[in-house]
Amino acid sequence: MSKRRRFFLATTVMAFLSASCAQKPAEPAAPPDTRAADEAAIRAADQDFVKCAEAKDLDKCMSLYADDAVLLESSGATIGKDNIRKPIQGLLSAGLKITVTTTSVLVSRSGDLALDQGAVQVTGTDKKGKPQTSTSQYALTWKKMPDGSWKIAADTSAPLK
């Protein structure tokens, strides 16, 4: 093989190698955007909580919480679904009428976390039997489970004055 031919072959190989190294690797496809469906599922879960609370169905209410959920109250944090059961049971045993007004649900682009905010109006009776209503703001952090369901990962509220 002549020098000229080897030079041409070498420069051609170098050009191909250079071109192939300069190409960017293909970007992985973005996951489908399910935020609208996820928001609807979370809004429905808010109303499911109201229904099961008014039916005093503790197990159904607790099914909305993740096993490692956190309940943040003025008295401190309660960690774990089994530990959160007691405060929720106290809420249900009071025989309250609960109204939840969801003002916003923001689902992350990745679709694995969501922030749910709104107001909760609770009507019960005081010690003298008179109706009493209180309103609180709430914030829930929801986490998408491997099966696609949403569970409450963090729950907190603060009374409105």
PyMOL commands that set and color helices and strands:
alter all, ss='L'
color gray80, all
select helices_A, chain A and resi 3-22+35-54+58-62+81-93
alter helices_A, ss='H'
color red, helices_A
select strands_A, chain A and resi 65-73+76-79+97-107+113-125+131-144+150-159
alter strands_A, ss='S'
color yellow, strands_A
deselect
rebuild
show_as cartoon
